[in-house]
Amino acid sequence: QVPRIILWLMVELAIIGSDMQEVIGSAIAINLLSVGKIPLWGGVLITIADTFVFLFLDKYGLRKLEAFFGFLITIMALTFGYEYITVKPDQEKLLRGLFIPYCQDCGTPQLEQAVGIVGAVIMPHNMYLHSALVKSRQVNRADKREVREANKYFFIESCIALFVSFIINIFVVTVFAEAFFQKTNADVNAVCANTSSPHSSLFPADNRTLEVDIYKGGVVLGCYFGPAALYIWAIGILAAGQSSTMTGTYSGQFVMEGFLNLRWSRFARVLLTRSIAITPTLFVAIFQDVEHLTGMNDFLNVLMSLQLPFALIPVLTFTSLPSVMNDFANGLIAGGGLILLICSINMYFVVAYVMALDHLALYVGAAVLSVAYLAFVAYLV
């Protein structure tokens, strides 16, 4: 019972983190689309309306919701694809970066982003969501031939979903790499001032290297490639936020039913996770600036990555048990290797991150948390 509750809490933590990202992304998108007229805290409050839009769509059944989800992903692909074509990244460098993993002169911030990308692409709670969607399909599970055929199509469906996610992430990362690499604040300030951008004050006229996030990224794209690039970027972020909140709500419903045997209404679930996500985000939006809001986004991505073993290990355990899966049990070697790789990446990041903090108390705290983390992962293994 204790590990079951701990696992549920870990998945809920990932869902709340994902929901916070959705709130942050939507607030930034609304701020950019309104040319700064709607403040960040106003955008956070507007995202409360997402709850009611989601529940309204939910009445029409899972298939309609999946179609709407597909529509949002199409918007993301088109908007970020437009940015990719507009910026025209170097294709040779892109291919080299895809197949030769290296990072010249990288420090902790770059490492944090790299680990964050793992968490951003492979969200832990989506493991449970895919499993639950499989259960929703009408398949005669007594007929092995039919189950085998269904497995083939589930595999194709998952591959397509992950491939589209991969392509969208390539669009975003390469656009940032090509548009912002080796630029200084003064460079961007001059270009934004020439285009009469209302956001030029974001960049002080100094020679420090430009640091960008999803907010500044949209602003810089608008300065260099025209207002259309800024607004299309904001629409893409908004679509990403809406799709994220839908996956979080559904997977939250399934993990609560699975781990705790509790059946809450969709309304109660959305209300709980959205309330937990909005409260800290609203405080940051009111009392801090957009840099702190997007900085929190990077931290939440890392949190997702740290939660991955708690989703992967149980799913791989049950799908590898012949007593549960019969003829359809899968091997443990590939899955076990994947978990080992993810745990190694996570622990390497934790060590590098804590070393950069340079404080004894933080070293001790991180060591205790790391031992607890690894002990629970070892117990699950």
C-alpha positions as a Markdown table, in Angstrom:
| # | Residue | x | y | z |
|---|---|---|---|---|
| 1 | Gln | 0.0 | 0.0 | 0.0 |
| 2 | Val | 2.8 | 2.5 | 0.9 |
| 3 | Pro | 4.7 | 2.2 | -2.4 |
| 4 | Arg | 1.4 | 2.3 | -4.3 |
| 5 | Ile | 0.5 | 5.7 | -2.6 |
| 6 | Ile | 4.0 | 7.0 | -3.2 |
| 7 | Leu | 3.8 | 6.1 | -6.9 |
| 8 | Trp | 0.4 | 7.8 | -7.1 |
| 9 | Leu | 1.8 | 10.9 | -5.5 |
| 10 | Met | 4.8 | 11.0 | -7.9 |
| 11 | Val | 2.5 | 10.8 | -10.9 |
| 12 | Glu | 0.2 | 13.5 | -9.5 |
| 13 | Leu | 3.3 | 15.7 | -9.0 |
| 14 | Ala | 4.2 | 15.2 | -12.6 |
| 15 | Ile | 0.6 | 16.1 | -13.7 |
| 16 | Ile | 0.5 | 19.2 | -11.5 |
| 17 | Gly | 3.9 | 20.2 | -12.9 |
| 18 | Ser | 2.6 | 19.7 | -16.5 |
| 19 | Asp | -0.5 | 21.8 | -15.6 |
| 20 | Met | 1.7 | 24.6 | -14.2 |
| 21 | Gln | 3.5 | 24.6 | -17.5 |
| 22 | Glu | 0.2 | 24.8 | -19.4 |
| 23 | Val | -0.8 | 27.8 | -17.2 |
| 24 | Ile | 2.6 | 29.5 | -17.7 |
| 25 | Gly | 2.6 | 28.9 | -21.5 |
| 26 | Ser | -1.0 | 30.1 | -22.0 |
| 27 | Ala | -0.4 | 33.2 | -19.8 |
| 28 | Ile | 2.7 | 34.1 | -21.9 |
| 29 | Ala | 0.8 | 33.4 | -25.2 |
| 30 | Ile | -2.1 | 35.6 | -24.1 |
| 31 | Asn | 0.3 | 38.4 | -23.1 |
| 32 | Leu | 2.1 | 38.3 | -26.5 |
| 33 | Leu | -1.2 | 38.1 | -28.5 |
| 34 | Ser | -2.6 | 41.1 | -26.6 |
| 35 | Val | 0.7 | 43.1 | -27.2 |
| 36 | Gly | 1.2 | 43.2 | -23.4 |
| 37 | Lys | -2.2 | 44.7 | -22.7 |
| 38 | Ile | -3.2 | 41.6 | -20.7 |
| 39 | Pro | -0.7 | 41.1 | -17.8 |
| 40 | Leu | 0.7 | 37.7 | -17.0 |
| 41 | Trp | -1.5 | 37.3 | -13.9 |
| 42 | Gly | -4.5 | 38.1 | -16.1 |
| 43 | Gly | -3.4 | 35.4 | -18.5 |
| 44 | Val | -3.2 | 32.9 | -15.6 |
| 45 | Leu | -6.7 | 33.8 | -14.5 |
| 46 | Ile | -8.0 | 33.4 | -18.1 |
| 47 | Thr | -6.6 | 29.8 | -18.2 |
| 48 | Ile | -9.2 | 28.9 | -15.5 |
| 49 | Ala | -11.7 | 29.0 | -18.4 |
| 50 | Asp | -9.8 | 26.1 | -20.0 |
| 51 | Thr | -11.4 | 23.9 | -17.3 |
| 52 | Phe | -14.9 | 24.6 | -18.6 |
| 53 | Val | -14.0 | 24.3 | -22.3 |
| 54 | Phe | -12.5 | 20.9 | -21.6 |
| 55 | Leu | -15.5 | 19.7 | -19.6 |
| 56 | Phe | -17.8 | 21.0 | -22.4 |
| 57 | Leu | -15.9 | 18.9 | -25.0 |
| 58 | Asp | -15.8 | 15.9 | -22.7 |
| 59 | Lys | -19.6 | 15.5 | -22.8 |
| 60 | Tyr | -19.3 | 14.6 | -26.5 |
| 61 | Gly | -17.2 | 11.5 | -25.8 |
| 62 | Leu | -13.6 | 10.4 | -26.0 |
| 63 | Arg | -13.4 | 10.2 | -29.8 |
| 64 | Lys | -14.5 | 13.8 | -30.3 |
| 65 | Leu | -11.9 | 14.9 | -27.7 |
| 66 | Glu | -9.2 | 12.9 | -29.5 |
| 67 | Ala | -10.1 | 14.7 | -32.8 |
| 68 | Phe | -9.9 | 18.1 | -31.0 |
| 69 | Phe | -6.5 | 17.0 | -29.6 |
| 70 | Gly | -5.3 | 16.1 | -33.1 |
| 71 | Phe | -6.5 | 19.5 | -34.3 |
| 72 | Leu | -4.4 | 21.3 | -31.6 |
| 73 | Ile | -1.3 | 19.2 | -32.5 |
| 74 | Thr | -1.8 | 20.1 | -36.2 |
| 75 | Ile | -1.9 | 23.8 | -35.2 |
| 76 | Met | 1.4 | 23.3 | -33.2 |
| 77 | Ala | 3.0 | 21.6 | -36.2 |
| 78 | Leu | 2.0 | 24.3 | -38.6 |
| 79 | Thr | 2.9 | 27.3 | -36.4 |
| 80 | Phe | 6.3 | 25.9 | -35.3 |
| 81 | Gly | 6.9 | 24.6 | -38.8 |
| 82 | Tyr | 6.3 | 28.1 | -40.1 |
| 83 | Glu | 8.9 | 29.5 | -37.7 |
| 84 | Tyr | 11.3 | 26.8 | -38.9 |
| 85 | Ile | 10.9 | 27.7 | -42.6 |
| 86 | Thr | 11.1 | 31.4 | -41.8 |
| 87 | Val | 14.3 | 31.2 | -39.8 |
| 88 | Lys | 15.9 | 28.6 | -42.2 |
| 89 | Pro | 18.3 | 26.7 | -39.9 |
| 90 | Asp | 21.5 | 25.2 | -41.2 |
| 91 | Gln | 20.4 | 21.6 | -42.2 |
| 92 | Glu | 23.9 | 20.2 | -42.1 |
| 93 | Lys | 24.4 | 21.3 | -38.5 |
| 94 | Leu | 20.9 | 20.0 | -37.6 |
| 95 | Leu | 21.7 | 16.5 | -38.9 |
| 96 | Arg | 25.1 | 16.5 | -37.2 |
| 97 | Gly | 23.5 | 17.5 | -33.9 |
| 98 | Leu | 20.8 | 14.8 | -34.2 |
| 99 | Phe | 23.3 | 11.9 | -34.8 |
| 100 | Ile | 26.4 | 13.0 | -32.9 |
| 101 | Pro | 25.7 | 13.9 | -29.3 |
| 102 | Tyr | 28.1 | 16.6 | -28.1 |
| 103 | Cys | 27.9 | 19.9 | -26.4 |
| 104 | Gln | 30.9 | 22.2 | -26.6 |
| 105 | Asp | 31.7 | 24.4 | -23.6 |
| 106 | Cys | 28.4 | 23.4 | -21.8 |
| 107 | Gly | 27.7 | 24.1 | -18.2 |
| 108 | Thr | 24.9 | 23.4 | -15.7 |
| 109 | Pro | 22.3 | 25.6 | -17.4 |
| 110 | Gln | 22.8 | 23.8 | -20.8 |
| 111 | Leu | 22.7 | 20.4 | -19.0 |
| 112 | Glu | 19.4 | 21.5 | -17.3 |
| 113 | Gln | 17.9 | 22.2 | -20.6 |
| 114 | Ala | 19.1 | 18.9 | -22.1 |
| 115 | Val | 17.6 | 16.9 | -19.2 |
| 116 | Gly | 14.5 | 19.1 | -19.4 |
| 117 | Ile | 14.0 | 18.1 | -23.0 |
| 118 | Val | 13.8 | 14.4 | -22.0 |
| 119 | Gly | 11.0 | 15.3 | -19.5 |
| 120 | Ala | 9.3 | 17.6 | -22.0 |
| 121 | Val | 9.1 | 15.0 | -24.8 |
| 122 | Ile | 8.4 | 11.9 | -22.6 |
| 123 | Met | 6.0 | 13.0 | -20.0 |
| 124 | Pro | 5.6 | 10.3 | -17.2 |
| 125 | His | 1.8 | 10.5 | -16.9 |
| 126 | Asn | 1.4 | 10.0 | -20.6 |
| 127 | Met | 2.7 | 6.4 | -20.1 |
| 128 | Tyr | -0.5 | 5.7 | -18.2 |
| 129 | Leu | -2.6 | 7.7 | -20.6 |
| 130 | His | -1.6 | 5.6 | -23.6 |
| 131 | Ser | -2.3 | 2.4 | -21.7 |
| 132 | Ala | -5.7 | 3.7 | -20.7 |
| 133 | Leu | -6.6 | 4.7 | -24.3 |
| 134 | Val | -5.7 | 1.2 | -25.3 |
| 135 | Lys | -8.2 | -0.1 | -22.8 |
| 136 | Ser | -10.9 | 2.2 | -24.4 |
| 137 | Arg | -10.7 | 0.5 | -27.8 |
| 138 | Gln | -13.2 | -2.3 | -28.6 |
| 139 | Val | -11.1 | -5.4 | -29.1 |
| 140 | Asn | -12.1 | -9.0 | -28.5 |
| 141 | Arg | -9.5 | -9.9 | -25.9 |
| 142 | Ala | -10.4 | -13.6 | -26.1 |
| 143 | Asp | -9.2 | -13.8 | -29.7 |
| 144 | Lys | -5.4 | -13.8 | -29.8 |
| 145 | Arg | -5.2 | -13.0 | -33.5 |
| 146 | Glu | -7.4 | -9.9 | -32.9 |
| 147 | Val | -5.3 | -8.8 | -29.9 |
| 148 | Arg | -2.1 | -9.2 | -32.0 |
| 149 | Glu | -3.6 | -7.1 | -34.8 |
| 150 | Ala | -4.7 | -4.4 | -32.3 |
| 151 | Asn | -1.2 | -4.4 | -30.7 |
| 152 | Lys | 0.2 | -3.7 | -34.2 |
| 153 | Tyr | -2.0 | -0.6 | -34.7 |
| 154 | Phe | -1.5 | 0.6 | -31.1 |
| 155 | Phe | 2.3 | 0.5 | -31.8 |
| 156 | Ile | 1.9 | 2.4 | -35.1 |
| 157 | Glu | -0.4 | 5.0 | -33.3 |
| 158 | Ser | 2.2 | 5.5 | -30.5 |
| 159 | Cys | 5.1 | 5.8 | -33.1 |
| 160 | Ile | 3.2 | 8.4 | -35.1 |
| 161 | Ala | 2.4 | 10.4 | -31.9 |
| 162 | Leu | 6.0 | 10.3 | -30.7 |
| 163 | Phe | 7.4 | 11.1 | -34.1 |
| 164 | Val | 5.1 | 14.2 | -34.5 |
| 165 | Ser | 6.2 | 15.3 | -31.0 |
| 166 | Phe | 9.8 | 14.8 | -31.9 |
| 167 | Ile | 9.5 | 16.9 | -35.1 |
| 168 | Ile | 7.7 | 19.7 | -33.3 |
| 169 | Asn | 10.5 | 19.7 | -30.7 |
| 170 | Ile | 13.1 | 19.8 | -33.5 |
| 171 | Phe | 11.3 | 22.8 | -35.0 |
| 172 | Val | 11.4 | 24.7 | -31.7 |
| 173 | Val | 15.0 | 23.8 | -30.7 |
| 174 | Thr | 16.5 | 24.5 | -34.1 |
| 175 | Val | 14.7 | 27.8 | -34.4 |
| 176 | Phe | 16.1 | 28.9 | -31.1 |
| 177 | Ala | 19.6 | 27.7 | -32.0 |
| 178 | Glu | 19.7 | 29.4 | -35.4 |
| 179 | Ala | 18.0 | 32.7 | -34.5 |
| 180 | Phe | 19.6 | 33.4 | -31.1 |
| 181 | Phe | 23.1 | 31.8 | -31.1 |
| 182 | Gln | 26.0 | 34.2 | -30.4 |
| 183 | Lys | 23.7 | 37.3 | -30.3 |
| 184 | Thr | 24.1 | 39.9 | -27.5 |
| 185 | Asn | 21.5 | 42.0 | -25.8 |
| 186 | Ala | 22.7 | 45.1 | -27.6 |
| 187 | Asp | 22.3 | 43.4 | -31.0 |
| 188 | Val | 18.6 | 42.5 | -30.3 |
| 189 | Asn | 17.9 | 45.9 | -28.6 |
| 190 | Ala | 19.1 | 47.7 | -31.8 |
| 191 | Val | 17.0 | 45.5 | -34.1 |
| 192 | Cys | 13.9 | 45.8 | -31.9 |
| 193 | Ala | 14.3 | 49.6 | -31.7 |
| 194 | Asn | 14.5 | 49.8 | -35.5 |
| 195 | Thr | 11.3 | 47.8 | -35.9 |
| 196 | Ser | 9.5 | 50.0 | -33.2 |
| 197 | Ser | 8.8 | 46.9 | -31.1 |
| 198 | Pro | 7.2 | 47.7 | -27.8 |
| 199 | His | 9.3 | 45.0 | -26.2 |
| 200 | Ser | 12.8 | 46.5 | -26.9 |
| 201 | Ser | 13.2 | 47.5 | -23.2 |
| 202 | Leu | 13.4 | 43.7 | -22.4 |
| 203 | Phe | 17.0 | 43.7 | -23.7 |
| 204 | Pro | 19.5 | 46.1 | -22.0 |
| 205 | Ala | 22.0 | 47.7 | -24.4 |
| 206 | Asp | 25.0 | 45.7 | -23.1 |
| 207 | Asn | 27.4 | 43.1 | -24.6 |
| 208 | Arg | 26.2 | 40.2 | -22.5 |
| 209 | Thr | 25.1 | 37.1 | -24.4 |
| 210 | Leu | 21.4 | 36.9 | -25.1 |
| 211 | Glu | 19.4 | 34.6 | -22.9 |
| 212 | Val | 16.0 | 33.6 | -24.3 |
| 213 | Asp | 13.0 | 31.7 | -23.1 |
| 214 | Ile | 9.5 | 31.1 | -24.7 |
| 215 | Tyr | 8.5 | 34.8 | -24.0 |
| 216 | Lys | 11.7 | 36.5 | -25.1 |
| 217 | Gly | 12.0 | 34.0 | -28.0 |
| 218 | Gly | 8.7 | 35.2 | -29.4 |
| 219 | Val | 9.7 | 38.8 | -29.0 |
| 220 | Val | 13.1 | 38.3 | -30.8 |
| 221 | Leu | 11.4 | 36.3 | -33.6 |
| 222 | Gly | 9.0 | 39.3 | -34.0 |
| 223 | Cys | 11.9 | 41.8 | -34.2 |
| 224 | Tyr | 14.0 | 39.8 | -36.7 |
| 225 | Phe | 11.3 | 38.1 | -38.9 |
| 226 | Gly | 8.2 | 40.4 | -38.6 |
| 227 | Pro | 5.1 | 40.6 | -36.3 |
| 228 | Ala | 3.6 | 37.5 | -38.0 |
| 229 | Ala | 6.4 | 35.4 | -36.6 |
| 230 | Leu | 5.6 | 36.7 | -33.1 |
| 231 | Tyr | 1.9 | 36.0 | -33.3 |
| 232 | Ile | 2.2 | 32.6 | -34.9 |
| 233 | Trp | 4.7 | 31.7 | -32.2 |
| 234 | Ala | 2.1 | 32.7 | -29.5 |
| 235 | Ile | -0.7 | 30.7 | -31.2 |
| 236 | Gly | 1.6 | 27.6 | -31.2 |
| 237 | Ile | 2.3 | 28.0 | -27.5 |
| 238 | Leu | -1.4 | 28.4 | -26.7 |
| 239 | Ala | -2.2 | 25.3 | -28.7 |
| 240 | Ala | 0.6 | 23.4 | -26.9 |
| 241 | Gly | -0.8 | 24.5 | -23.5 |
| 242 | Gln | -4.4 | 23.4 | -24.3 |
| 243 | Ser | -3.3 | 19.9 | -25.5 |
| 244 | Ser | -1.1 | 19.6 | -22.4 |
| 245 | Thr | -3.9 | 20.3 | -19.9 |
| 246 | Met | -6.1 | 17.7 | -21.7 |
| 247 | Thr | -3.5 | 14.9 | -21.4 |
| 248 | Gly | -2.9 | 15.8 | -17.7 |
| 249 | Thr | -6.6 | 15.7 | -16.8 |
| 250 | Tyr | -7.2 | 12.3 | -18.5 |
| 251 | Ser | -4.1 | 10.6 | -17.1 |
| 252 | Gly | -4.9 | 12.0 | -13.7 |
| 253 | Gln | -8.3 | 10.3 | -13.8 |
| 254 | Phe | -6.8 | 7.0 | -14.8 |
| 255 | Val | -4.0 | 6.9 | -12.3 |
| 256 | Met | -6.4 | 7.8 | -9.5 |
| 257 | Glu | -8.7 | 4.9 | -10.5 |
| 258 | Gly | -5.7 | 2.6 | -10.9 |
| 259 | Phe | -3.6 | 3.3 | -7.8 |
| 260 | Leu | -6.3 | 4.3 | -5.3 |
| 261 | Asn | -9.4 | 2.7 | -6.8 |
| 262 | Leu | -11.2 | 6.1 | -6.6 |
| 263 | Arg | -13.6 | 7.4 | -9.2 |
| 264 | Trp | -13.8 | 11.1 | -9.2 |
| 265 | Ser | -15.8 | 13.1 | -11.7 |
| 266 | Arg | -13.8 | 14.9 | -14.4 |
| 267 | Phe | -15.0 | 18.2 | -13.0 |
| 268 | Ala | -13.6 | 17.4 | -9.5 |
| 269 | Arg | -10.3 | 16.2 | -10.9 |
| 270 | Val | -9.8 | 19.2 | -13.2 |
| 271 | Leu | -10.7 | 21.6 | -10.3 |
| 272 | Leu | -8.2 | 20.0 | -7.9 |
| 273 | Thr | -5.2 | 19.9 | -10.3 |
| 274 | Arg | -5.9 | 23.3 | -11.8 |
| 275 | Ser | -6.3 | 24.9 | -8.3 |
| 276 | Ile | -3.0 | 23.4 | -7.2 |
| 277 | Ala | -1.2 | 24.5 | -10.4 |
| 278 | Ile | -2.7 | 28.0 | -10.6 |
| 279 | Thr | -2.0 | 29.1 | -7.0 |
| 280 | Pro | 1.8 | 29.1 | -7.1 |
| 281 | Thr | 1.9 | 30.3 | -10.7 |
| 282 | Leu | -0.4 | 33.2 | -10.0 |
| 283 | Phe | 1.8 | 34.3 | -7.1 |
| 284 | Val | 4.9 | 34.2 | -9.3 |
| 285 | Ala | 3.1 | 36.1 | -12.1 |
| 286 | Ile | 1.9 | 38.8 | -9.7 |
| 287 | Phe | 5.1 | 39.4 | -7.7 |
| 288 | Gln | 7.8 | 38.4 | -10.2 |
| 289 | Asp | 8.6 | 39.1 | -13.8 |
| 290 | Val | 8.3 | 36.8 | -16.9 |
| 291 | Glu | 11.9 | 35.6 | -16.5 |
| 292 | His | 11.0 | 33.9 | -13.2 |
| 293 | Leu | 7.9 | 32.4 | -14.8 |
| 294 | Thr | 9.9 | 30.8 | -17.7 |
| 295 | Gly | 12.7 | 29.8 | -15.3 |
| 296 | Met | 10.1 | 27.8 | -13.4 |
| 297 | Asn | 9.1 | 26.2 | -16.7 |
| 298 | Asp | 12.7 | 24.8 | -17.1 |
| 299 | Phe | 12.6 | 23.5 | -13.5 |
| 300 | Leu | 9.3 | 21.8 | -14.2 |
| 301 | Asn | 10.7 | 20.0 | -17.2 |
| 302 | Val | 13.5 | 18.6 | -15.1 |
| 303 | Leu | 11.0 | 17.5 | -12.5 |
| 304 | Met | 9.2 | 15.5 | -15.2 |
| 305 | Ser | 12.4 | 13.8 | -16.2 |
| 306 | Leu | 13.1 | 12.8 | -12.6 |
| 307 | Gln | 9.6 | 11.3 | -12.3 |
| 308 | Leu | 10.0 | 9.1 | -15.4 |
| 309 | Pro | 11.3 | 5.9 | -13.7 |
| 310 | Phe | 8.2 | 5.9 | -11.4 |
| 311 | Ala | 6.0 | 5.6 | -14.5 |
| 312 | Leu | 8.3 | 3.4 | -16.6 |
| 313 | Ile | 9.1 | 0.7 | -14.0 |
| 314 | Pro | 5.6 | -0.3 | -13.0 |
| 315 | Val | 4.3 | -0.3 | -16.7 |
| 316 | Leu | 7.3 | -2.4 | -17.9 |
| 317 | Thr | 6.9 | -4.7 | -14.9 |
| 318 | Phe | 3.3 | -5.6 | -15.6 |
| 319 | Thr | 3.7 | -5.8 | -19.3 |
| 320 | Ser | 6.6 | -8.2 | -18.8 |
| 321 | Leu | 4.7 | -10.6 | -16.5 |
| 322 | Pro | 3.5 | -13.7 | -18.3 |
| 323 | Ser | 0.8 | -14.2 | -15.6 |
| 324 | Val | -0.7 | -10.9 | -16.6 |
| 325 | Met | 0.1 | -10.7 | -20.4 |
| 326 | Asn | 0.2 | -14.4 | -21.3 |
| 327 | Asp | 1.6 | -14.7 | -24.8 |
| 328 | Phe | 2.0 | -11.0 | -25.2 |
| 329 | Ala | 4.5 | -10.4 | -22.4 |
| 330 | Asn | 7.5 | -8.3 | -23.6 |
| 331 | Gly | 11.2 | -8.7 | -22.7 |
| 332 | Leu | 12.8 | -6.8 | -19.9 |
| 333 | Ile | 16.3 | -6.2 | -21.4 |
| 334 | Ala | 15.4 | -3.2 | -23.6 |
| 335 | Gly | 13.1 | -1.7 | -21.0 |
| 336 | Gly | 15.5 | -2.2 | -18.2 |
| 337 | Gly | 18.3 | -0.6 | -20.2 |
| 338 | Leu | 16.1 | 2.4 | -20.9 |
| 339 | Ile | 15.3 | 2.9 | -17.2 |
| 340 | Leu | 19.0 | 2.6 | -16.3 |
| 341 | Leu | 19.9 | 5.2 | -18.9 |
| 342 | Ile | 17.2 | 7.6 | -17.7 |
| 343 | Cys | 18.2 | 7.2 | -14.0 |
| 344 | Ser | 21.9 | 7.7 | -15.0 |
| 345 | Ile | 21.0 | 11.0 | -16.8 |
| 346 | Asn | 19.0 | 12.2 | -13.9 |
| 347 | Met | 21.6 | 11.5 | -11.3 |
| 348 | Tyr | 24.3 | 13.0 | -13.4 |
| 349 | Phe | 22.2 | 16.2 | -13.7 |
| 350 | Val | 21.5 | 16.3 | -9.9 |
| 351 | Val | 25.3 | 16.0 | -9.1 |
| 352 | Ala | 26.2 | 18.7 | -11.6 |
| 353 | Tyr | 23.4 | 21.0 | -10.5 |
| 354 | Val | 24.2 | 20.7 | -6.8 |
| 355 | Met | 27.9 | 21.2 | -7.4 |
| 356 | Ala | 27.1 | 24.5 | -9.1 |
| 357 | Leu | 25.2 | 25.7 | -6.1 |
| 358 | Asp | 28.4 | 25.6 | -4.0 |
| 359 | His | 26.8 | 25.3 | -0.5 |
| 360 | Leu | 27.3 | 22.6 | 2.1 |
| 361 | Ala | 23.7 | 22.5 | 3.4 |
| 362 | Leu | 22.5 | 22.0 | -0.2 |
| 363 | Tyr | 25.0 | 19.2 | -0.8 |
| 364 | Val | 23.7 | 17.4 | 2.3 |
| 365 | Gly | 20.0 | 17.9 | 1.3 |
| 366 | Ala | 20.7 | 16.8 | -2.3 |
| 367 | Ala | 22.6 | 13.7 | -1.0 |
| 368 | Val | 19.7 | 12.7 | 1.3 |
| 369 | Leu | 17.1 | 13.2 | -1.5 |
| 370 | Ser | 19.3 | 11.3 | -4.0 |
| 371 | Val | 19.7 | 8.3 | -1.7 |
| 372 | Ala | 15.9 | 8.3 | -1.1 |
| 373 | Tyr | 15.2 | 8.6 | -4.8 |
| 374 | Leu | 17.6 | 5.8 | -5.8 |
| 375 | Ala | 16.4 | 3.5 | -2.9 |
| 376 | Phe | 12.8 | 3.8 | -4.1 |
| 377 | Val | 13.9 | 3.1 | -7.7 |
| 378 | Ala | 15.9 | 0.1 | -6.6 |
| 379 | Tyr | 12.9 | -1.2 | -4.6 |
| 380 | Leu | 10.7 | -0.9 | -7.7 |
| 381 | Val | 13.3 | -2.7 | -9.8 |
